[in-house]
Amino acid sequence: MDQFNRAAPVKGGIGMALLQKMGWQQGTGLGKNNEGGLEPLALDFKMDRKGLSSQDEYRPSKKVYLNAPVKKDLSGKHPVSALVELCNKRRWGSPDFQMVHEGGPDHKKNFLFKVIVNGVEYQPSVASQNKKNAKAAAATAVLQEMGLVPRDT
């Protein structure tokens, strides 16, 4: 950080050439009437890895209980996305979706998927009308079994 404060000012380059081409001279201000600042803009270098706003800067308006257990609510996410995210976070590898049953007439098929997560099979009890919903039902069964999503009543 100190090296940025001790750095010598720039004495050339394309920017300096363009300014001089437009009539600017060293020691004068910018603008039509030379009223602009004489000093270059001071740069504020960000050396930490906290992002643009960190938790240190955030002050919640409501009282926060520090010892209260935090349970992540996954009910707003698509079940397959939530399950993949959970598997990645816990380093289990990707969930393996496998079709167990495909049946019914062509105009009204039923699909049933199972999913293998960390070596354990999970399967919903009800078939779905399309493959996308069947995968989502299998992922929901896993999340419900782990207690991350509330069970349907």
TILOMAR-36682 format. One record per residue: residue number from 1; residue in one letter; x, y, z of N, C-alpha, C, O in turn. Coordinates in steps of 0.05 Angstrom, whole numbers, plus 32768, in hexadecimal, padded with zeros to 4 digits. Atoms other than C-alpha are relative to their C-alpha. Layout:
% TILOMAR-36682
NUM,a,X,Y,Z,X,Y,Z,X,Y,Z,X,Y,Z $
...
//
This chain:
% TILOMAR-36682
1,m,8011,7FE8,8000,8000,8000,8000,8011,8019,8000,800B,802D,7FF3 $
2,d,7FEE,7FE9,7FFE,8039,802F,8010,800D,8007,7FE5,8013,801E,7FE0 $
3,q,7FF4,7FFB,801B,8056,8026,7FCA,7FEF,8012,7FEF,7FF9,8020,7FDD $
4,f,8012,7FEF,8010,8019,8048,7FAD,8001,801D,8009,7FFF,802F,7FF9 $
5,n,7FFE,7FE4,7FF6,8021,8085,7FDA,801B,800C,7FF8,801C,8025,7FF5 $
6,r,7FE6,7FF5,8007,806B,808C,7FC9,8006,8001,7FE3,801B,800A,7FDB $
7,a,7FFC,8002,801D,8063,8082,7F7E,8004,801C,7FF4,7FF6,802F,7FFC $
8,a,7FFB,7FE6,800D,807E,80BA,7F52,7FE9,8005,7FEC,7FDD,7FF2,7FE1 $
9,p,8015,7FFA,8013,804B,80DF,7F27,8007,7FF8,7FE4,801F,7FF6,7FDD $
10,v,7FFB,8008,801C,8043,80C9,7EDF,800A,8018,7FF0,7FFF,802E,7FF3 $
11,k,7FF5,7FEA,800F,806C,80F3,7EB0,7FFE,7FFB,7FE2,8011,8001,7FD3 $
12,g,8003,8005,801C,8052,80DE,7E6C,7FE9,7FED,7FFB,7FD8,7FE8,800C $
13,g,8015,8013,8007,8026,80AD,7E48,7FEC,800C,7FEE,7FED,8024,7FE8 $
14,i,8014,7FF8,8013,7FEB,80B1,7E1B,7FED,8016,800C,7FE5,8028,7FFE $
15,g,8012,7FEC,7FF3,7FC0,80D8,7E4D,800D,801B,8001,7FFF,802F,7FFA $
16,m,7FF2,7FE7,7FFF,7FF4,810E,7E56,8002,800C,7FE4,7FFE,8024,7FE0 $
17,a,7FFE,7FF6,801C,7FFD,8113,7E0A,7FE6,800B,7FF7,7FE5,8020,7FEA $
18,l,801B,7FF6,8008,7FB2,811B,7DFF,7FF9,801A,800D,7FEF,802C,8000 $
19,l,8006,7FE6,7FF2,7FAC,8151,7E34,8010,8017,7FF4,8006,802C,7FF0 $
20,q,7FEF,7FEB,800C,7FE7,8178,7E17,7FF7,8007,7FE4,7FF8,801E,7FDC $
21,k,800A,7FFB,801B,7FCA,8171,7DD1,7FE7,8012,8001,7FE2,8021,7FEE $
22,m,8018,7FEF,7FFD,7F8A,8193,7DEB,8006,801A,800D,7FF4,802A,8013 $
23,g,7FF8,7FE6,7FF6,7FB2,81CD,7E07,8006,8001,801E,800B,8016,8029 $
24,w,7FFA,8000,7FE4,7FBD,81B8,7E4F,801E,8003,8005,802E,7FF8,7FF5 $
25,q,7FE4,7FFD,7FF9,7FFF,81CC,7E70,8004,7FF7,801D,7FF2,7FF9,802D $
26,q,7FF9,8009,7FE5,8022,81B0,7EAD,7FFC,8017,8014,8006,802D,800F $
27,g,8003,7FEC,7FEB,800D,81D5,7EED,7FE6,8010,7FFE,7FE0,8020,800F $
28,t,801A,7FF2,8002,7FCA,81EF,7ED3,7FE9,7FEC,8004,7FED,7FD4,8002 $
29,g,8017,8011,7FFB,7F85,81D5,7EE3,7FF2,7FF8,7FE6,7FF8,8003,7FD1 $
30,l,800F,8009,8017,7F57,81B0,7EB4,7FE7,8012,7FFC,7FDE,801F,800F $
31,g,8019,7FF2,8006,7F1B,81D0,7E93,8004,8019,7FEF,801B,8021,7FEA $
32,k,7FFF,7FE9,8012,7F0A,820C,7E68,800F,8018,800D,801E,8026,8000 $
33,n,7FF4,7FE9,7FF2,7F20,823E,7E9D,8016,7FF7,8013,801D,8006,8026 $
34,n,7FEB,800B,7FEF,7F56,8212,7EBD,7FF8,7FFF,801E,8009,8001,802F $
35,e,8009,8001,7FE4,7F2B,820C,7EFC,8001,7FE4,800C,7FFB,7FE1,8024 $
36,g,7FFF,801B,7FF6,7F34,81C1,7F03,8016,7FFB,8014,8028,800C,8016 $
37,g,7FEC,8006,7FEC,7F5D,81A0,7F39,801C,7FFC,7FF5,801F,7FF2,7FDF $
38,l,7FE4,8003,8009,7FA9,81A1,7F34,800B,7FE5,8008,801E,7FDB,7FFB $
39,e,7FF7,8019,7FF6,7FB3,8161,7F5B,7FF1,7FE9,7FF3,7FD9,7FEB,7FEF $
40,p,800F,8017,800B,7FA2,811D,7F3C,7FEE,7FF4,8016,7FF2,7FF8,802E $
41,l,8012,800D,7FEE,7F6A,80F5,7F5B,8010,7FEC,8012,8020,7FDD,8008 $
42,a,7FF3,8013,7FED,7F81,80CE,7F99,7FF2,7FE5,7FFD,7FD9,7FE4,7FFE $
43,l,800B,801A,8003,7F77,8084,7F8F,7FFE,7FF2,801C,8011,7FF4,802C $
44,d,8003,8010,7FE7,7F5C,8059,7FC8,8002,7FE3,7FF8,7FEF,7FD8,7FED $
45,f,7FFC,801B,8007,7F79,8014,7FBF,7FF4,7FED,8014,7FF8,7FF1,802C $
46,k,800D,8013,7FEF,7F51,7FDB,7FDB,8012,7FE8,8003,8017,7FDA,7FEF $
47,m,7FED,8016,7FFC,7F80,7FA8,7FFA,7FF4,7FE8,800D,8000,7FD2,800C $
48,d,800C,8018,7FF3,7F50,7F7B,8020,7FF0,7FF1,7FEC,7FED,7FFA,7FD5 $
49,r,8010,8011,8012,7F25,7F45,8002,7FE3,7FFF,8009,7FD6,7FEA,8005 $
50,k,801B,8001,7FF4,7EE3,7F58,8022,7FEA,8007,7FEC,7FD2,8004,7FF2 $
51,g,8014,7FF7,8012,7EBF,7F71,7FE4,7FFA,801D,8003,8007,802B,8012 $
52,l,8006,7FE3,7FFF,7E9F,7FB5,7FDA,7FF4,8008,801A,7FF9,801E,8024 $
53,s,800B,7FFA,7FE5,7E77,7FB2,801A,8003,7FE6,8010,7FFB,7FD1,8008 $
54,s,7FFB,8017,7FF0,7E8B,7F84,8052,7FED,7FFE,8017,7FDE,8011,801C $
55,q,8011,8003,7FE8,7E68,7F69,808F,8007,8014,8016,7FF7,801B,8026 $
56,d,7FF8,7FED,7FEC,7E91,7F99,80B9,7FF1,801B,7FFC,7FED,8029,8010 $
57,e,800E,7FE7,8006,7E6E,7FD3,8097,7FE2,7FFE,8003,7FD4,8013,8006 $
58,y,801C,8004,7FFF,7E29,7FB5,809C,7FF6,8000,801D,8001,7FF0,802D $
59,r,800C,8000,7FE5,7E00,7FC5,80DB,7FE2,7FFA,7FFD,7FD4,800B,7FF3 $
60,p,801C,8007,8003,7DBD,7FA1,80DD,7FEF,8012,8012,7FF7,801A,8028 $
61,s,8012,7FEF,7FF1,7D82,7FCB,80F5,7FF3,7FF1,8017,7FEC,7FFC,802B $
62,k,800D,8010,7FEB,7D64,7F92,811D,8015,7FF2,8011,802C,7FEF,8009 $
63,k,7FED,800D,7FEE,7D84,7F70,8158,8007,7FE4,7FF6,7FF5,7FD4,7FEE $
64,v,7FF6,801A,800A,7DAE,7F34,8143,8009,7FEF,8017,8019,7FF9,8028 $
65,y,7FF8,8012,7FEB,7DB6,7EF9,8170,8018,7FF0,7FF5,8015,7FE0,7FE3 $
66,l,7FE7,800C,800A,7DFE,7EE1,8167,8001,7FE2,8004,800D,7FD4,7FF4 $
67,n,7FFE,801C,7FFA,7DF5,7E9C,8186,7FE9,7FF0,7FF3,7FE9,7FD7,7FF7 $
68,a,8016,800E,800C,7DB6,7E8B,8160,8009,7FEF,7FE8,8019,7FFA,7FD8 $
69,p,7FF8,8010,8017,7DBF,7E51,812E,7FF5,800B,7FE6,7FDD,8013,7FE5 $
70,v,8009,7FF6,801A,7DBB,7E67,80E6,7FFA,7FE8,7FEE,800B,7FD7,7FEA $
71,k,8008,8016,8012,7D94,7E38,80B9,7FFA,800C,7FE5,7FE8,801D,7FE3 $
72,k,8003,7FF4,801B,7D99,7E48,806F,7FE6,7FF6,7FF4,7FE0,7FDE,7FF4 $
73,d,801A,8007,800C,7D55,7E4A,804E,8004,7FFD,7FE2,800B,8010,7FD4 $
74,l,7FFD,8006,801C,7D58,7E29,800A,7FE6,7FFF,7FF1,7FE5,7FF9,7FD9 $
75,s,801A,8003,800C,7D0E,7E2C,7FFD,7FFB,8013,7FE8,7FE9,800E,7FD8 $
76,g,8004,7FEE,8017,7D15,7E67,7FCC,800F,7FF8,7FE7,8009,8003,7FD2 $
77,k,7FF1,8009,8017,7D45,7E42,7F9E,7FF3,7FE8,7FF3,7FE3,7FDA,7FFE $
78,h,8009,8018,800E,7D37,7E0E,7F6A,800E,7FE8,800E,8025,7FEA,8014 $
79,p,7FF4,8016,7FF0,7D42,7DCB,7F8D,8019,7FF3,7FF4,802B,7FEC,8003 $
80,v,7FE9,800C,800C,7D73,7DB0,7F5A,8019,8012,8004,802E,8009,800A $
81,s,7FEA,7FED,7FFB,7D9E,7DF0,7F5F,8009,7FFF,801D,8021,8000,8022 $
82,a,7FF9,8001,7FE3,7D9B,7DEE,7FAB,8010,7FE7,8006,8023,7FE8,8016 $
83,l,7FF3,8019,7FFB,7DB0,7DA5,7FAB,801C,8000,7FF5,802F,7FF7,8002 $
84,v,7FE6,7FFE,800C,7DEA,7DB0,7F7B,8012,8012,8011,802A,800C,8016 $
85,e,7FF0,7FED,7FF0,7E01,7DEC,7FA5,8008,7FF3,801B,801E,7FF6,8024 $
86,l,7FFB,800D,7FE7,7DFC,7DC3,7FE5,8016,7FEB,7FFC,8029,7FE9,800D $
87,c,7FEC,8015,8005,7E25,7D89,7FC7,801B,800C,7FFB,802F,8002,8004 $
88,n,7FE7,7FF3,8005,7E5A,7DB9,7FAE,800C,800B,801A,8024,8009,801F $
89,k,7FF7,7FF4,7FE7,7E5E,7DDC,7FF2,800B,7FEA,8012,801F,7FEF,8020 $
90,r,7FF7,8015,7FEE,7E66,7D9A,8017,8014,7FED,7FF2,801C,7FD9,7FFE $
91,r,7FEC,800F,800F,7E95,7D7E,7FE1,7FF8,7FE2,7FFD,8009,7FD0,8001 $
92,w,800A,801B,8004,7E6A,7D41,7FD3,8001,7FF7,7FE3,7FFC,7FE0,7FDD $
93,g,8002,8007,801C,7E6E,7D43,7F88,7FE4,8007,7FF7,7FD2,800C,8007 $
94,s,801A,7FF9,800B,7E34,7D51,7F5A,7FEB,7FEA,8006,7FF1,7FD2,8007 $
95,p,8015,8014,7FFC,7DF1,7D2F,7F69,7FFB,7FF1,7FE6,7FFC,7FFD,7FD0 $
96,d,8004,8011,8017,7DE2,7CF6,7F3A,7FE2,7FF9,7FFD,7FD7,7FEA,800C $
97,f,801D,8005,8005,7D9A,7CF7,7F1F,7FFD,7FE9,7FEC,800A,7FE9,7FD7 $
98,q,8004,8017,8011,7D82,7CB6,7F02,7FE2,7FFB,7FFD,7FD3,7FFC,8011 $
99,m,801C,8005,8004,7D3F,7CA6,7EE3,7FF9,7FE3,800A,8007,7FD0,8002 $
100,v,8009,8019,7FF5,7D1B,7C6E,7F08,7FE9,7FF4,7FF1,7FE7,7FDC,7FEC $
101,h,8019,8009,800D,7CD9,7C6B,7EE3,7FF7,8014,7FEC,7FF8,802D,7FF1 $
102,e,800D,7FEF,8014,7CBB,7C86,7EA3,7FE9,7FEF,7FF6,7FED,7FDA,7FEA $
103,g,8017,8010,8008,7C75,7C6F,7E95,7FE8,8011,7FF9,7FE8,8029,7FFC $
104,g,8019,7FF3,8008,7C2F,7C7F,7E7E,7FFE,8004,7FE2,8012,7FFF,7FD4 $
105,p,8004,7FFB,801D,7C12,7C90,7E3A,8011,8017,7FF6,801A,8028,8006 $
106,d,7FEF,7FEB,800B,7C39,7CBD,7E0B,7FF7,801C,8006,8008,802E,8009 $
107,h,800A,7FE5,7FFB,7C0C,7CF8,7E17,8000,8008,801E,7FFB,801F,8025 $
108,k,8000,7FFA,7FE4,7C11,7CF3,7E63,8013,7FED,800F,800B,7FDB,801D $
109,k,7FEC,8011,7FF3,7C52,7CD4,7E7A,8005,8008,801D,8000,801F,8024 $
110,n,7FF7,7FFB,7FE4,7C6A,7CCF,7EC2,801D,7FF9,8002,8027,7FE5,7FF6 $
111,f,7FE3,8004,7FFD,7CB3,7CD4,7ED6,8006,7FFF,801E,7FFA,800D,802E $
112,l,7FF6,8002,7FE4,7CD6,7CC0,7F17,801E,7FFE,7FFF,8029,7FED,7FF3 $
113,f,7FE3,7FFF,7FFE,7D1E,7CD2,7F26,8009,7FF9,801C,7FFA,7FFE,802F $
114,k,7FF2,8002,7FE6,7D4C,7CBE,7F5F,8019,8010,7FFD,8023,8015,7FE7 $
115,v,7FE7,7FF1,8000,7D89,7CE5,7F73,8013,7FF3,8014,800B,7FEC,802A $
116,i,7FEC,800B,7FED,7DC9,7CCB,7F92,8012,8017,8008,801F,8024,7FF8 $
117,v,7FF0,7FEB,7FF4,7DEC,7CFC,7FC0,8012,7FF4,8015,8008,7FE8,8028 $
118,n,7FED,800A,7FED,7E2B,7CE9,7FE5,7FFD,7FE3,8006,8000,7FDA,801C $
119,g,8002,801D,7FFD,7E1E,7C9F,7FD9,7FE5,7FF7,800B,7FE1,7FDF,800E $
120,v,801A,8007,7FF5,7DD6,7CA1,7FF4,7FEB,8007,7FEB,7FEB,801C,7FDE $
121,e,8016,7FFD,8013,7D98,7C98,7FC7,7FE8,800D,800D,7FE1,8007,8024 $
122,y,8019,7FF3,7FF7,7D5B,7CC5,7FCF,7FED,7FFE,7FE8,7FF5,8002,7FD1 $
123,q,8014,8002,8015,7D1B,7CBC,7FA9,7FE5,800B,800A,7FDD,8003,8020 $
124,p,801A,7FF7,7FF7,7CD8,7CE1,7FAD,7FEC,7FE9,7FFD,7FF0,7FD6,7FEF $
125,s,8014,8015,8000,7C99,7CB8,7FB7,7FEC,8003,7FE9,7FDE,7FF0,7FE3 $
126,v,8014,7FFA,8015,7C71,7CD8,7F7E,800E,8006,7FE6,8022,8015,7FE6 $
127,a,7FF5,7FFA,801B,7C80,7CDA,7F33,7FF6,801B,7FF7,7FE2,8026,8001 $
128,s,8007,7FE5,800B,7C7D,7D1C,7F0C,7FF9,7FFE,7FE3,7FFE,7FEA,7FD6 $
129,q,8009,8000,801C,7C60,7D2F,7EC9,8015,8006,7FEC,8012,8001,7FD4 $
130,n,7FEA,7FFC,8012,7CA2,7D45,7EAB,801B,7FFC,800E,801C,7FFA,8027 $
131,k,7FE6,8007,7FF4,7CEC,7D38,7EB5,800B,8016,8012,8017,8010,8026 $
132,k,7FF6,7FEA,7FF0,7CFC,7D7D,7ED0,7FF4,7FFF,801C,8002,8002,802F $
133,n,800E,8002,7FE6,7CC8,7D77,7F07,8009,7FE7,8010,800A,7FE8,8028 $
134,a,7FF7,8019,7FF2,7CDF,7D30,7F16,801B,8004,800D,8020,7FFA,8023 $
135,k,7FE5,7FFA,7FF4,7D27,7D47,7F21,7FFD,8013,8018,800A,800F,802C $
136,a,8005,7FEE,7FEA,7D0E,7D80,7F4C,7FF5,7FF2,8018,7FFC,7FF8,802F $
137,a,800C,800F,7FEA,7CE5,7D50,7F75,8015,7FEF,800E,8014,7FEC,8027 $
138,a,7FEB,8010,7FF4,7D21,7D23,7F80,8013,8011,8010,801B,800A,8026 $
139,a,7FEF,7FEE,7FF1,7D4C,7D5E,7F95,7FF2,800A,8019,7FFF,800D,802E $
140,t,800F,7FF7,7FE8,7D15,7D76,7FC4,8000,7FEA,8015,8001,7FF0,802D $
141,a,8000,8016,7FED,7D13,7D31,7FE3,801A,7FFF,8010,801A,7FFA,8028 $
142,v,7FE6,7FFF,7FF2,7D5D,7D36,7FF4,8001,8017,8014,8008,8013,802B $
143,l,7FFF,7FE9,7FEF,7D57,7D7C,8010,7FED,7FFE,8018,7FF3,8007,802E $
144,q,8013,8005,7FEA,7D1A,7D68,803A,800C,7FEC,8014,8009,7FEF,802C $
145,e,7FF4,8014,7FEF,7D3F,7D2B,8054,8016,800C,8012,801A,8003,8029 $
146,m,7FEA,7FF3,7FF1,7D79,7D57,806A,7FF6,8016,8012,8005,8022,8021 $
147,g,800C,7FEC,7FEF,7D49,7D88,808B,8006,801D,7FF7,8003,802F,8006 $
148,l,7FFA,7FE5,800A,7D5C,7DC3,805E,7FE8,800D,7FF4,7FE7,8026,7FF1 $
149,v,8019,7FF6,800C,7D17,7DCA,803F,7FEA,7FF4,8010,7FEB,7FDC,8015 $
150,p,8016,800C,7FF0,7CD6,7DC1,8066,7FF1,7FEC,7FEF,7FEE,7FEF,7FD7 $
151,r,8010,8015,800D,7CAE,7D83,8055,7FE4,800A,7FF9,7FD9,801B,8007 $
152,d,801C,7FF8,8008,7C6C,7D8B,8030,7FED,7FF4,8013,7FF0,7FDE,801E $
153,t,8014,800A,7FEE,7C2F,7D84,805A,7FE9,7FF3,7FF2,7FD6,7FE9,7FFE $
//
